[in-house]
Amino acid sequence: MFKLDAYLEIDESALNNLDEERAGTILLYIQDTQKKLETLDDIAMRVQFFRNVINKNKFKNKFIDIDSEQGYLVVGQGKALPIDLLSSGEQHQLTLFYDLIFRSEKNTQFFIDEPELSLHLNWQKQFLSEVLEIVNALEIDVTLATHSPFIAGDRTDLMVALEEKEND
């Protein structure tokens, strides 16, 4: 893995003895480097967000790790696990949250139909708060269609009941 700290070793005492021209050149270099690195802020935030959401209580005895060459990995018992060894609920959540976090732009609208499929009750109870966290952070919109009372929980302010029309 890439370790940024190895590239950031600076002899601070040498900086104090620089003439004004060299100090200005280094300052310009630092400002330029910061500007270039700022372009990575969004993806870094999304990667951290993805790890946090998945690692918060999703997998029993497993976690998501990020590798610069392989992307995200599911790790269990100290080794990478193939995705197809995960339960259908684990795969479902991994895919859903990946899509929400990495395939969205500001003001994107997502429609999620029956997210409760393959999710045990604890995951259903956590689902809405996790989606709302993503919605707020990424400024996207999500519409859920569900039959599970556990998805919405006590957030009746977010519910719209669909009723059959009476025949005229």
ROMIGU-697806 format. One record per atom (N, C-alpha, C): residue in three letters; atom name; residue number from 1; x, y, z. Coordinates in Angstrom, 2 decimals. Layout:
LOKE   torlo   roke   nulo        px        py        pz
LOKE     ALA     CA    NUM         X         Y         Z
...
This chain:
LOKE   torlo   roke   nulo        px        py        pz
LOKE     MET      N      1      0.83     -1.19      0.00
LOKE     MET     CA      1      0.00      0.00      0.00
LOKE     MET      C      1      0.87      1.25      0.00
LOKE     PHE      N      2      0.37      2.31     -0.56
LOKE     PHE     CA      2      1.04      3.60     -0.65
LOKE     PHE      C      2      1.01      4.28      0.71
LOKE     LYS      N      3      2.15      4.73      1.17
LOKE     LYS     CA      3      2.25      5.42      2.45
LOKE     LYS      C      3      2.73      6.84      2.19
LOKE     LEU      N      4      1.85      7.81      2.35
LOKE     LEU     CA      4      2.16      9.21      2.09
LOKE     LEU      C      4      3.19      9.76      3.06
LOKE     ASP      N      5      3.18      9.30      4.32
LOKE     ASP     CA      5      4.08      9.83      5.34
LOKE     ASP      C      5      5.54      9.73      4.92
LOKE     ALA      N      6      5.91      8.70      4.17
LOKE     ALA     CA      6      7.30      8.52      3.75
LOKE     ALA      C      6      7.77      9.66      2.85
LOKE     TYR      N      7      6.84     10.32      2.17
LOKE     TYR     CA      7      7.19     11.41      1.26
LOKE     TYR      C      7      7.12     12.79      1.92
LOKE     LEU      N      8      6.69     12.84      3.15
LOKE     LEU     CA      8      6.46     14.12      3.80
LOKE     LEU      C      8      7.53     14.49      4.83
LOKE     GLU      N      9      8.63     13.78      4.86
LOKE     GLU     CA      9      9.68     14.09      5.82
LOKE     GLU      C      9     10.39     15.37      5.37
LOKE     ILE      N     10     10.34     16.39      6.23
LOKE     ILE     CA     10     10.90     17.70      5.91
LOKE     ILE      C     10     11.82     18.13      7.04
LOKE     ASP      N     11     12.98     18.60      6.69
LOKE     ASP     CA     11     13.91     19.14      7.68
LOKE     ASP      C     11     13.49     20.59      7.95
LOKE     GLU      N     12     12.74     20.79      9.02
LOKE     GLU     CA     12     12.19     22.11      9.32
LOKE     GLU      C     12     13.29     23.14      9.60
LOKE     SER      N     13     14.40     22.72     10.17
LOKE     SER     CA     13     15.46     23.68     10.47
LOKE     SER      C     13     16.04     24.26      9.18
LOKE     ALA      N     14     16.10     23.45      8.12
LOKE     ALA     CA     14     16.60     23.94      6.84
LOKE     ALA      C     14     15.64     24.97      6.24
LOKE     LEU      N     15     14.34     24.80      6.48
LOKE     LEU     CA     15     13.35     25.76      5.96
LOKE     LEU      C     15     13.52     27.13      6.60
LOKE     ASN      N     16     13.91     27.16      7.85
LOKE     ASN     CA     16     14.08     28.44      8.55
LOKE     ASN      C     16     15.24     29.26      7.99
LOKE     ASN      N     17     16.18     28.60      7.31
LOKE     ASN     CA     17     17.38     29.28      6.80
LOKE     ASN      C     17     17.29     29.60      5.32
LOKE     LEU      N     18     16.13     29.46      4.71
LOKE     LEU     CA     18     15.99     29.72      3.27
LOKE     LEU      C     18     15.93     31.22      3.00
LOKE     ASP      N     19     16.49     31.61      1.86
LOKE     ASP     CA     19     16.34     32.99      1.46
LOKE     ASP      C     19     14.91     33.19      0.94
LOKE     GLU      N     20     14.54     34.44      0.78
LOKE     GLU     CA     20     13.15     34.78      0.43
LOKE     GLU      C     20     12.72     34.17     -0.91
LOKE     GLU      N     21     13.59     34.16     -1.88
LOKE     GLU     CA     21     13.25     33.63     -3.21
LOKE     GLU      C     21     12.96     32.12     -3.13
LOKE     ARG      N     22     13.82     31.40     -2.46
LOKE     ARG     CA     22     13.62     29.95     -2.33
LOKE     ARG      C     22     12.37     29.64     -1.49
LOKE     ALA      N     23     12.17     30.41     -0.45
LOKE     ALA     CA     23     10.99     30.21      0.39
LOKE     ALA      C     23      9.71     30.44     -0.43
LOKE     GLY      N     24      9.74     31.46     -1.30
LOKE     GLY     CA     24      8.60     31.74     -2.17
LOKE     GLY      C     24      8.35     30.61     -3.15
LOKE     THR      N     25      9.43     30.04     -3.67
LOKE     THR     CA     25      9.32     28.92     -4.62
LOKE     THR      C     25      8.71     27.70     -3.92
LOKE     ILE      N     26      9.17     27.42     -2.71
LOKE     ILE     CA     26      8.63     26.28     -1.96
LOKE     ILE      C     26      7.17     26.51     -1.61
LOKE     LEU      N     27      6.83     27.72     -1.21
LOKE     LEU     CA     27      5.44     28.04     -0.90
LOKE     LEU      C     27      4.56     27.84     -2.12
LOKE     LEU      N     28      5.01     28.30     -3.28
LOKE     LEU     CA     28      4.25     28.10     -4.52
LOKE     LEU      C     28      4.08     26.62     -4.81
LOKE     TYR      N     29      5.14     25.85     -4.63
LOKE     TYR     CA     29      5.08     24.39     -4.84
LOKE     TYR      C     29      4.06     23.75     -3.89
LOKE     ILE      N     30      4.10     24.15     -2.64
LOKE     ILE     CA     30      3.16     23.59     -1.64
LOKE     ILE      C     30      1.73     23.94     -2.01
LOKE     GLN      N     31      1.48     25.19     -2.37
LOKE     GLN     CA     31      0.12     25.61     -2.75
LOKE     GLN      C     31     -0.37     24.85     -3.98
LOKE     ASP      N     32      0.51     24.67     -4.96
LOKE     ASP     CA     32      0.16     23.93     -6.17
LOKE     ASP      C     32     -0.15     22.47     -5.84
LOKE     THR      N     33      0.66     21.87     -4.99
LOKE     THR     CA     33      0.45     20.48     -4.59
LOKE     THR      C     33     -0.88     20.33     -3.84
LOKE     GLN      N     34     -1.18     21.25     -2.94
LOKE     GLN     CA     34     -2.44     21.22     -2.21
LOKE     GLN      C     34     -3.62     21.31     -3.17
LOKE     LYS      N     35     -3.52     22.19     -4.14
LOKE     LYS     CA     35     -4.60     22.36     -5.11
LOKE     LYS      C     35     -4.82     21.07     -5.89
LOKE     LYS      N     36     -3.73     20.41     -6.30
LOKE     LYS     CA     36     -3.84     19.15     -7.03
LOKE     LYS      C     36     -4.45     18.05     -6.17
LOKE     LEU      N     37     -4.04     18.01     -4.91
LOKE     LEU     CA     37     -4.56     16.97     -4.01
LOKE     LEU      C     37     -6.03     17.19     -3.64
LOKE     GLU      N     38     -6.47     18.45     -3.70
LOKE     GLU     CA     38     -7.88     18.74     -3.39
LOKE     GLU      C     38     -8.83     18.02     -4.35
LOKE     THR      N     39     -8.35     17.73     -5.55
LOKE     THR     CA     39     -9.21     17.01     -6.50
LOKE     THR      C     39     -9.51     15.59     -6.01
LOKE     LEU      N     40     -8.72     15.09     -5.09
LOKE     LEU     CA     40     -8.93     13.75     -4.55
LOKE     LEU      C     40     -9.81     13.75     -3.30
LOKE     ASP      N     41    -10.15     14.93     -2.79
LOKE     ASP     CA     41    -10.94     15.02     -1.56
LOKE     ASP      C     41    -12.28     14.30     -1.69
LOKE     ASP      N     42    -12.96     14.48     -2.80
LOKE     ASP     CA     42    -14.28     13.86     -2.98
LOKE     ASP      C     42    -14.18     12.34     -2.96
LOKE     ILE      N     43    -13.26     11.78     -3.71
LOKE     ILE     CA     43    -13.15     10.32     -3.74
LOKE     ILE      C     43    -12.68      9.79     -2.39
LOKE     ALA      N     44    -11.78     10.51     -1.73
LOKE     ALA     CA     44    -11.32     10.08     -0.40
LOKE     ALA      C     44    -12.48     10.06      0.59
LOKE     MET      N     45    -13.34     11.08      0.52
LOKE     MET     CA     45    -14.51     11.13      1.40
LOKE     MET      C     45    -15.45      9.96      1.11
LOKE     ARG      N     46    -15.66      9.65     -0.16
LOKE     ARG     CA     46    -16.55      8.56     -0.54
LOKE     ARG      C     46    -15.98      7.21     -0.10
LOKE     VAL      N     47    -14.69      7.02     -0.26
LOKE     VAL     CA     47    -14.05      5.77      0.17
LOKE     VAL      C     47    -14.22      5.59      1.67
LOKE     GLN      N     48    -13.94      6.64      2.42
LOKE     GLN     CA     48    -14.08      6.56      3.88
LOKE     GLN      C     48    -15.53      6.32      4.27
LOKE     PHE      N     49    -16.44      6.97      3.59
LOKE     PHE     CA     49    -17.87      6.81      3.85
LOKE     PHE      C     49    -18.30      5.36      3.60
LOKE     PHE      N     50    -17.87      4.80      2.49
LOKE     PHE     CA     50    -18.19      3.41      2.14
LOKE     PHE      C     50    -17.66      2.46      3.22
LOKE     ARG      N     51    -16.43      2.64      3.59
LOKE     ARG     CA     51    -15.85      1.78      4.64
LOKE     ARG      C     51    -16.64      1.90      5.93
LOKE     ASN      N     52    -16.98      3.12      6.33
LOKE     ASN     CA     52    -17.70      3.32      7.58
LOKE     ASN      C     52    -19.08      2.67      7.55
LOKE     VAL      N     53    -19.81      2.86      6.47
LOKE     VAL     CA     53    -21.16      2.31      6.38
LOKE     VAL      C     53    -21.12      0.78      6.41
LOKE     ILE      N     54    -20.25      0.19      5.62
LOKE     ILE     CA     54    -20.18     -1.26      5.55
LOKE     ILE      C     54    -19.60     -1.86      6.83
LOKE     ASN      N     55    -18.58     -1.26      7.38
LOKE     ASN     CA     55    -17.93     -1.83      8.55
LOKE     ASN      C     55    -18.67     -1.58      9.85
LOKE     LYS      N     56    -19.71     -0.74      9.80
LOKE     LYS     CA     56    -20.41     -0.36     11.03
LOKE     LYS      C     56    -21.16     -1.51     11.68
LOKE     ASN      N     57    -21.65     -2.43     11.06
LOKE     ASN     CA     57    -22.39     -3.56     11.64
LOKE     ASN      C     57    -22.89     -4.48     10.55
LOKE     LYS      N     58    -22.33     -4.38      9.39
LOKE     LYS     CA     58    -22.87     -5.16      8.28
LOKE     LYS      C     58    -22.43     -6.62      8.30
LOKE     PHE      N     59    -21.15     -6.83      8.42
LOKE     PHE     CA     59    -20.62     -8.18      8.28
LOKE     PHE      C     59    -20.18     -8.72      9.63
LOKE     LYS      N     60    -20.52     -9.95      9.89
LOKE     LYS     CA     60    -20.08    -10.59     11.11
LOKE     LYS      C     60    -18.70    -11.20     10.86
LOKE     ASN      N     61    -17.73    -10.78     11.66
LOKE     ASN     CA     61    -16.35    -11.28     11.57
LOKE     ASN      C     61    -15.69    -10.98     10.22
LOKE     LYS      N     62    -16.15     -9.95      9.54
LOKE     LYS     CA     62    -15.57     -9.54      8.26
LOKE     LYS      C     62    -15.57     -8.01      8.22
LOKE     PHE      N     63    -14.73     -7.45      7.37
LOKE     PHE     CA     63    -14.73     -6.00      7.19
LOKE     PHE      C     63    -14.25     -5.67      5.78
LOKE     ILE      N     64    -14.51     -4.43      5.38
LOKE     ILE     CA     64    -14.06     -3.93      4.08
LOKE     ILE      C     64    -12.72     -3.24      4.28
LOKE     ASP      N     65    -11.79     -3.54      3.39
LOKE     ASP     CA     65    -10.51     -2.86      3.36
LOKE     ASP      C     65    -10.33     -2.31      1.95
LOKE     ILE      N     66     -9.55     -1.29      1.83
LOKE     ILE     CA     66     -9.31     -0.66      0.53
LOKE     ILE      C     66     -7.86     -0.93      0.14
LOKE     ASP      N     67     -7.69     -1.38     -1.09
LOKE     ASP     CA     67     -6.36     -1.67     -1.62
LOKE     ASP      C     67     -6.18     -0.83     -2.88
LOKE     SER      N     68     -5.04     -0.16     -3.00
LOKE     SER     CA     68     -4.82      0.74     -4.13
LOKE     SER      C     68     -4.81      0.01     -5.47
LOKE     GLU      N     69     -4.50     -1.26     -5.49
LOKE     GLU     CA     69     -4.46     -2.02     -6.74
LOKE     GLU      C     69     -5.73     -2.82     -7.01
LOKE     GLN      N     70     -6.34     -3.35     -5.96
LOKE     GLN     CA     70     -7.49     -4.24     -6.15
LOKE     GLN      C     70     -8.84     -3.59     -5.84
LOKE     GLY      N     71     -8.84     -2.37     -5.34
LOKE     GLY     CA     71    -10.10     -1.73     -4.98
LOKE     GLY      C     71    -10.51     -2.15     -3.59
LOKE     TYR      N     72    -11.81     -2.39     -3.39
LOKE     TYR     CA     72    -12.21     -2.82     -2.05
LOKE     TYR      C     72    -12.14     -4.33     -1.94
LOKE     LEU      N     73    -11.80     -4.76     -0.74
LOKE     LEU     CA     73    -11.68     -6.18     -0.44
LOKE     LEU      C     73    -12.52     -6.49      0.78
LOKE     VAL      N     74    -13.14     -7.66      0.80
LOKE     VAL     CA     74    -13.79     -8.15      2.00
LOKE     VAL      C     74    -12.76     -9.04      2.69
LOKE     VAL      N     75    -12.46     -8.72      3.94
LOKE     VAL     CA     75    -11.44     -9.45      4.68
LOKE     VAL      C     75    -12.10    -10.18      5.84
LOKE     GLY      N     76    -11.78    -11.45      5.96
LOKE     GLY     CA     76    -12.26    -12.28      7.06
LOKE     GLY      C     76    -11.18    -13.25      7.47
LOKE     GLN      N     77    -11.00    -13.40      8.75
LOKE     GLN     CA     77     -9.97    -14.28      9.29
LOKE     GLN      C     77     -8.59    -13.97      8.69
LOKE     GLY      N     78     -8.31    -12.67      8.52
LOKE     GLY     CA     78     -7.00    -12.23      8.08
LOKE     GLY      C     78     -6.70    -12.38      6.60
LOKE     LYS      N     79     -7.69    -12.76      5.79
LOKE     LYS     CA     79     -7.42    -12.89      4.36
LOKE     LYS      C     79     -8.61    -12.38      3.55
LOKE     ALA      N     80     -8.31    -12.01      2.30
LOKE     ALA     CA     80     -9.36    -11.52      1.40
LOKE     ALA      C     80    -10.29    -12.67      1.05
LOKE     LEU      N     81    -11.59    -12.36      1.03
LOKE     LEU     CA     81    -12.60    -13.37      0.70
LOKE     LEU      C     81    -13.25    -13.03     -0.63
LOKE     PRO      N     82    -13.53    -14.04     -1.45
LOKE     PRO     CA     82    -14.27    -13.77     -2.68
LOKE     PRO      C     82    -15.67    -13.26     -2.34
LOKE     ILE      N     83    -16.13    -12.30     -3.11
LOKE     ILE     CA     83    -17.45    -11.70     -2.88
LOKE     ILE      C     83    -18.56    -12.76     -2.91
LOKE     ASP      N     84    -18.41    -13.79     -3.76
LOKE     ASP     CA     84    -19.47    -14.79     -3.87
LOKE     ASP      C     84    -19.59    -15.67     -2.64
LOKE     LEU      N     85    -18.67    -15.55     -1.67
LOKE     LEU     CA     85    -18.80    -16.29     -0.42
LOKE     LEU      C     85    -19.65    -15.53      0.61
LOKE     LEU      N     86    -19.97    -14.28      0.30
LOKE     LEU     CA     86    -20.83    -13.50      1.19
LOKE     LEU      C     86    -22.26    -13.96      1.06
LOKE     SER      N     87    -23.05    -13.73      2.11
LOKE     SER     CA     87    -24.47    -14.04      2.03
LOKE     SER      C     87    -25.14    -13.13      1.02
LOKE     SER      N     88    -26.34    -13.48      0.60
LOKE     SER     CA     88    -27.05    -12.63     -0.37
LOKE     SER      C     88    -27.33    -11.25      0.22
LOKE     GLY      N     89    -27.60    -11.18      1.51
LOKE     GLY     CA     89    -27.83     -9.89      2.16
LOKE     GLY      C     89    -26.58     -9.04      2.19
LOKE     GLU      N     90    -25.44     -9.66      2.47
LOKE     GLU     CA     90    -24.18     -8.93      2.47
LOKE     GLU      C     90    -23.85     -8.42      1.07
LOKE     GLN      N     91    -24.04     -9.27      0.07
LOKE     GLN     CA     91    -23.78     -8.86     -1.31
LOKE     GLN      C     91    -24.71     -7.73     -1.72
LOKE     HIS      N     92    -25.98     -7.85     -1.34
LOKE     HIS     CA     92    -26.99     -6.84     -1.67
LOKE     HIS      C     92    -26.59     -5.47     -1.10
LOKE     GLN      N     93    -26.22     -5.45      0.17
LOKE     GLN     CA     93    -25.86     -4.18      0.79
LOKE     GLN      C     93    -24.56     -3.61      0.22
LOKE     LEU      N     94    -23.60     -4.47     -0.02
LOKE     LEU     CA     94    -22.33     -4.03     -0.59
LOKE     LEU      C     94    -22.57     -3.34     -1.94
LOKE     THR      N     95    -23.36     -3.97     -2.78
LOKE     THR     CA     95    -23.66     -3.42     -4.10
LOKE     THR      C     95    -24.48     -2.14     -4.01
LOKE     LEU      N     96    -25.51     -2.16     -3.19
LOKE     LEU     CA     96    -26.39     -1.00     -3.06
LOKE     LEU      C     96    -25.64      0.22     -2.55
LOKE     PHE      N     97    -24.90      0.06     -1.47
LOKE     PHE     CA     97    -24.18      1.20     -0.90
LOKE     PHE      C     97    -23.03      1.65     -1.81
LOKE     TYR      N     98    -22.40      0.71     -2.49
LOKE     TYR     CA     98    -21.37      1.09     -3.46
LOKE     TYR      C     98    -21.97      1.99     -4.54
LOKE     ASP      N     99    -23.10      1.57     -5.10
LOKE     ASP     CA     99    -23.74      2.36     -6.15
LOKE     ASP      C     99    -24.16      3.74     -5.64
LOKE     LEU      N    100    -24.77      3.80     -4.45
LOKE     LEU     CA    100    -25.19      5.09     -3.91
LOKE     LEU      C    100    -24.00      6.03     -3.69
LOKE     ILE      N    101    -22.93      5.49     -3.17
LOKE     ILE     CA    101    -21.79      6.33     -2.80
LOKE     ILE      C    101    -20.90      6.68     -3.99
LOKE     PHE      N    102    -20.65      5.73     -4.87
LOKE     PHE     CA    102    -19.68      5.98     -5.94
LOKE     PHE      C    102    -20.30      6.29     -7.30
LOKE     ARG      N    103    -21.53      5.98     -7.51
LOKE     ARG     CA    103    -22.14      6.21     -8.83
LOKE     ARG      C    103    -23.12      7.38     -8.81
LOKE     SER      N    104    -22.93      8.26     -7.86
LOKE     SER     CA    104    -23.85      9.39     -7.76
LOKE     SER      C    104    -23.11     10.70     -7.92
LOKE     GLU      N    105    -23.85     11.65     -8.41
LOKE     GLU     CA    105    -23.40     13.04     -8.46
LOKE     GLU      C    105    -24.43     13.86     -7.72
LOKE     LYS      N    106    -24.08     15.06     -7.39
LOKE     LYS     CA    106    -25.00     15.95     -6.70
LOKE     LYS      C    106    -26.32     16.02     -7.48
LOKE     ASN      N    107    -27.43     15.96     -6.78
LOKE     ASN     CA    107    -28.79     16.03     -7.32
LOKE     ASN      C    107    -29.21     14.80     -8.11
LOKE     THR      N    108    -28.50     13.69     -7.99
LOKE     THR     CA    108    -28.92     12.44     -8.63
LOKE     THR      C    108    -30.13     11.89     -7.88
LOKE     GLN      N    109    -31.07     11.32     -8.61
LOKE     GLN     CA    109    -32.25     10.70     -8.00
LOKE     GLN      C    109    -32.12      9.18     -8.13
LOKE     PHE      N    110    -32.24      8.48     -7.01
LOKE     PHE     CA    110    -32.21      7.02     -6.99
LOKE     PHE      C    110    -33.57      6.50     -6.56
LOKE     PHE      N    111    -33.99      5.42     -7.17
LOKE     PHE     CA    111    -35.19      4.71     -6.77
LOKE     PHE      C    111    -34.77      3.32     -6.32
LOKE     ILE      N    112    -35.13      2.96     -5.10
LOKE     ILE     CA    112    -34.75      1.66     -4.56
LOKE     ILE      C    112    -36.03      0.91     -4.21
LOKE     ASP      N    113    -36.23     -0.21     -4.88
LOKE     ASP     CA    113    -37.44     -1.02     -4.68
LOKE     ASP      C    113    -37.15     -2.18     -3.74
LOKE     GLU      N    114    -37.90     -2.25     -2.69
LOKE     GLU     CA    114    -37.83     -3.33     -1.70
LOKE     GLU      C    114    -36.40     -3.62     -1.22
LOKE     PRO      N    115    -35.78     -2.64     -0.58
LOKE     PRO     CA    115    -34.41     -2.85     -0.10
LOKE     PRO      C    115    -34.33     -3.90      1.00
LOKE     GLU      N    116    -35.46     -4.25      1.58
LOKE     GLU     CA    116    -35.46     -5.22      2.68
LOKE     GLU      C    116    -35.18     -6.65      2.23
LOKE     LEU      N    117    -35.26     -6.91      0.93
LOKE     LEU     CA    117    -35.01     -8.26      0.44
LOKE     LEU      C    117    -33.61     -8.71      0.85
LOKE     SER      N    118    -33.52     -9.86      1.40
LOKE     SER     CA    118    -32.25    -10.48      1.85
LOKE     SER      C    118    -31.63     -9.78      3.06
LOKE     LEU      N    119    -32.31     -8.83      3.68
LOKE     LEU     CA    119    -31.75     -8.15      4.84
LOKE     LEU      C    119    -32.42     -8.64      6.12
LOKE     HIS      N    120    -31.61     -9.05      7.08
LOKE     HIS     CA    120    -32.23     -9.43      8.35
LOKE     HIS      C    120    -32.71     -8.19      9.08
LOKE     LEU      N    121    -33.47     -8.39     10.11
LOKE     LEU     CA    121    -34.18     -7.31     10.79
LOKE     LEU      C    121    -33.27     -6.19     11.27
LOKE     ASN      N    122    -32.11     -6.49     11.85
LOKE     ASN     CA    122    -31.21     -5.43     12.32
LOKE     ASN      C    122    -30.75     -4.54     11.18
LOKE     TRP      N    123    -30.45     -5.13     10.03
LOKE     TRP     CA    123    -30.02     -4.33      8.88
LOKE     TRP      C    123    -31.17     -3.47      8.37
LOKE     GLN      N    124    -32.39     -4.01      8.39
LOKE     GLN     CA    124    -33.55     -3.21      7.97
LOKE     GLN      C    124    -33.72     -2.00      8.88
LOKE     LYS      N    125    -33.54     -2.18     10.17
LOKE     LYS     CA    125    -33.70     -1.09     11.13
LOKE     LYS      C    125    -32.63     -0.01     10.95
LOKE     GLN      N    126    -31.45     -0.37     10.49
LOKE     GLN     CA    126    -30.35      0.59     10.29
LOKE     GLN      C    126    -30.40      1.25      8.91
LOKE     PHE      N    127    -31.10      0.64      8.00
LOKE     PHE     CA    127    -31.02      1.01      6.59
LOKE     PHE      C    127    -31.34      2.48      6.34
LOKE     LEU      N    128    -32.47      2.96      6.82
LOKE     LEU     CA    128    -32.89      4.33      6.53
LOKE     LEU      C    128    -31.91      5.36      7.07
LOKE     SER      N    129    -31.43      5.18      8.29
LOKE     SER     CA    129    -30.49      6.17      8.83
LOKE     SER      C    129    -29.20      6.20      8.01
LOKE     GLU      N    130    -28.77      5.04      7.52
LOKE     GLU     CA    130    -27.56      5.01      6.69
LOKE     GLU      C    130    -27.80      5.68      5.34
LOKE     VAL      N    131    -28.95      5.43      4.75
LOKE     VAL     CA    131    -29.27      6.07      3.48
LOKE     VAL      C    131    -29.39      7.58      3.66
LOKE     LEU      N    132    -30.04      8.02      4.73
LOKE     LEU     CA    132    -30.17      9.46      4.99
LOKE     LEU      C    132    -28.82     10.12      5.20
LOKE     GLU      N    133    -27.90      9.42      5.83
LOKE     GLU     CA    133    -26.54      9.95      6.01
LOKE     GLU      C    133    -25.87     10.15      4.66
LOKE     ILE      N    134    -26.05      9.21      3.76
LOKE     ILE     CA    134    -25.48      9.31      2.42
LOKE     ILE      C    134    -26.16     10.43      1.64
LOKE     VAL      N    135    -27.48     10.48      1.72
LOKE     VAL     CA    135    -28.26     11.52      1.03
LOKE     VAL      C    135    -27.77     12.91      1.44
LOKE     ASN      N    136    -27.60     13.12      2.72
LOKE     ASN     CA    136    -27.17     14.43      3.21
LOKE     ASN      C    136    -25.74     14.75      2.82
LOKE     ALA      N    137    -24.86     13.79      2.92
LOKE     ALA     CA    137    -23.45     14.03      2.63
LOKE     ALA      C    137    -23.20     14.28      1.14
LOKE     LEU      N    138    -23.90     13.53      0.29
LOKE     LEU     CA    138    -23.64     13.61     -1.16
LOKE     LEU      C    138    -24.64     14.48     -1.90
LOKE     GLU      N    139    -25.65     14.98     -1.18
LOKE     GLU     CA    139    -26.69     15.82     -1.78
LOKE     GLU      C    139    -27.37     15.12     -2.95
LOKE     ILE      N    140    -27.85     13.91     -2.67
LOKE     ILE     CA    140    -28.61     13.14     -3.65
LOKE     ILE      C    140    -30.01     12.92     -3.10
LOKE     ASP      N    141    -30.88     12.38     -3.92
LOKE     ASP     CA    141    -32.25     12.06     -3.50
LOKE     ASP      C    141    -32.48     10.57     -3.68
LOKE     VAL      N    142    -33.18      9.98     -2.71
LOKE     VAL     CA    142    -33.51      8.56     -2.78
LOKE     VAL      C    142    -34.98      8.39     -2.47
LOKE     THR      N    143    -35.66      7.61     -3.31
LOKE     THR     CA    143    -37.04      7.22     -3.06
LOKE     THR      C    143    -37.04      5.72     -2.84
LOKE     LEU      N    144    -37.63      5.30     -1.72
LOKE     LEU     CA    144    -37.69      3.88     -1.38
LOKE     LEU      C    144    -39.12      3.38     -1.51
LOKE     ALA      N    145    -39.27      2.18     -2.03
LOKE     ALA     CA    145    -40.55      1.50     -2.02
LOKE     ALA      C    145    -40.34      0.24     -1.19
LOKE     THR      N    146    -41.10      0.10     -0.12
LOKE     THR     CA    146    -40.88     -1.03      0.78
LOKE     THR      C    146    -42.20     -1.53      1.36
LOKE     HIS      N    147    -42.19     -2.80      1.74
LOKE     HIS     CA    147    -43.30     -3.38      2.47
LOKE     HIS      C    147    -42.92     -3.57      3.94
LOKE     SER      N    148    -41.69     -3.27      4.27
LOKE     SER     CA    148    -41.20     -3.51      5.62
LOKE     SER      C    148    -41.43     -2.30      6.52
LOKE     PRO      N    149    -42.15     -2.48      7.61
LOKE     PRO     CA    149    -42.33     -1.38      8.56
LOKE     PRO      C    149    -41.01     -1.03      9.28
LOKE     PHE      N    150    -40.04     -1.93      9.22
LOKE     PHE     CA    150    -38.78     -1.70      9.92
LOKE     PHE      C    150    -37.84     -0.78      9.15
LOKE     ILE      N    151    -38.02     -0.68      7.84
LOKE     ILE     CA    151    -37.17      0.21      7.04
LOKE     ILE      C    151    -37.41      1.66      7.47
LOKE     ALA      N    152    -38.65      2.09      7.50
LOKE     ALA     CA    152    -38.96      3.47      7.87
LOKE     ALA      C    152    -38.94      3.69      9.38
LOKE     GLY      N    153    -39.19      2.65     10.13
LOKE     GLY     CA    153    -39.19      2.78     11.58
LOKE     GLY      C    153    -40.17      3.84     12.05
LOKE     ASP      N    154    -39.70      4.75     12.86
LOKE     ASP     CA    154    -40.57      5.81     13.39
LOKE     ASP      C    154    -40.56      7.08     12.55
LOKE     ARG      N    155    -39.95      7.03     11.37
LOKE     ARG     CA    155    -39.88      8.21     10.50
LOKE     ARG      C    155    -41.13      8.32      9.62
LOKE     THR      N    156    -42.28      8.42     10.26
LOKE     THR     CA    156    -43.54      8.54      9.52
LOKE     THR      C    156    -43.59      9.81      8.69
LOKE     ASP      N    157    -42.76     10.80      9.04
LOKE     ASP     CA    157    -42.71     12.04      8.27
LOKE     ASP      C    157    -42.17     11.81      6.86
LOKE     LEU      N    158    -41.51     10.69      6.64
LOKE     LEU     CA    158    -40.94     10.39      5.33
LOKE     LEU      C    158    -41.82      9.44      4.52
LOKE     MET      N    159    -42.90      8.96      5.10
LOKE     MET     CA    159    -43.73      7.95      4.44
LOKE     MET      C    159    -44.86      8.55      3.62
LOKE     VAL      N    160    -45.14      7.89      2.51
LOKE     VAL     CA    160    -46.32      8.19      1.70
LOKE     VAL      C    160    -46.99      6.86      1.45
LOKE     ALA      N    161    -48.19      6.71      1.96
LOKE     ALA     CA    161    -48.92      5.45      1.76
LOKE     ALA      C    161    -49.56      5.44      0.38
LOKE     LEU      N    162    -49.46      4.33     -0.28
LOKE     LEU     CA    162    -50.12      4.17     -1.59
LOKE     LEU      C    162    -51.42      3.46     -1.37
LOKE     GLU      N    163    -52.48      4.07     -1.82
LOKE     GLU     CA    163    -53.81      3.51     -1.61
LOKE     GLU      C    163    -54.43      3.23     -2.96
LOKE     GLU      N    164    -55.29      2.24     -2.98
LOKE     GLU     CA    164    -56.02      1.94     -4.21
LOKE     GLU      C    164    -57.09      3.00     -4.44
LOKE     LYS      N    165    -57.29      3.35     -5.70
LOKE     LYS     CA    165    -58.34      4.29     -6.05
LOKE     LYS      C    165    -59.66      3.54     -6.08
LOKE     GLU      N    166    -60.69      4.20     -5.63
LOKE     GLU     CA    166    -62.03      3.60     -5.71
LOKE     GLU      C    166    -62.52      3.75     -7.13
LOKE     ASN      N    167    -63.20      2.72     -7.63
LOKE     ASN     CA    167    -63.77      2.81     -8.97
LOKE     ASN      C    167    -64.93      3.77     -8.98
LOKE     ASP      N    168    -64.96      4.62     -9.96
LOKE     ASP     CA    168    -66.06      5.61    -10.07
LOKE     ASP      C    168    -67.32      4.97    -10.57
